[in-house]
Amino acid sequence: MSQRLEKLQKLAKLVLGEEVGRLKDPRIGFVTITTVRMSADLSYANVYLTVMGTDEEKAATFAGLTSAAPHLRKILGQQMHARVTPELRFMEDNVMENVNRIEELFQRIHEQEEGNNSEI
């Protein structure tokens, strides 16, 4: 990945993080932007985020962000100073859920190993 693309991704994460916090849409809940991954030609950007709340609140947040995407794209374009401003795609980042699941599996394995060792 080029240094320019990395810089643009970091800038996008910073700009979008600030702008999402300024949105007045009541559907948008507590959002943390974790990563922004742009295509090499800058045609699109996958914006990964975590959303706190129930499934309904998460769905409402994504709906609010999708409707605010043109505004966010405009702000991002002003800050990026690039010829092309990427189309924004919002995606849920499930890293924490995956980490919790892996920890749970390791705990089960550990408990099974202790159970097998005590039988010997």
Rosetta blueprint (number, residue, H / E / L):
1 M L
2 S L
3 Q H
4 R H
5 L H
6 E H
7 K H
8 L H
9 Q H
10 K H
11 L H
12 A H
13 K H
14 L H
15 V H
16 L H
17 G H
18 E H
19 E H
20 V H
21 G H
22 R H
23 L L
24 K L
25 D L
26 P L
27 R L
28 I L
29 G L
30 F L
31 V E
32 T E
33 I E
34 T E
35 T E
36 V E
37 R E
38 M E
39 S L
40 A L
41 D L
42 L L
43 S L
44 Y E
45 A E
46 N E
47 V E
48 Y E
49 L E
50 T E
51 V E
52 M L
53 G L
54 T L
55 D H
56 E H
57 E H
58 K H
59 A H
60 A H
61 T H
62 F H
63 A H
64 G H
65 L H
66 T H
67 S H
68 A H
69 A H
70 P H
71 H H
72 L H
73 R H
74 K H
75 I H
76 L H
77 G H
78 Q H
79 Q H
80 M H
81 H L
82 A L
83 R L
84 V L
85 T L
86 P L
87 E E
88 L E
89 R E
90 F E
91 M E
92 E E
93 D L
94 N L
95 V H
96 M H
97 E H
98 N H
99 V H
100 N H
101 R H
102 I H
103 E H
104 E H
105 L H
106 F H
107 Q H
108 R H
109 I H
110 H H
111 E H
112 Q H
113 E H
114 E H
115 G H
116 N H
117 N H
118 S H
119 E H
120 I L
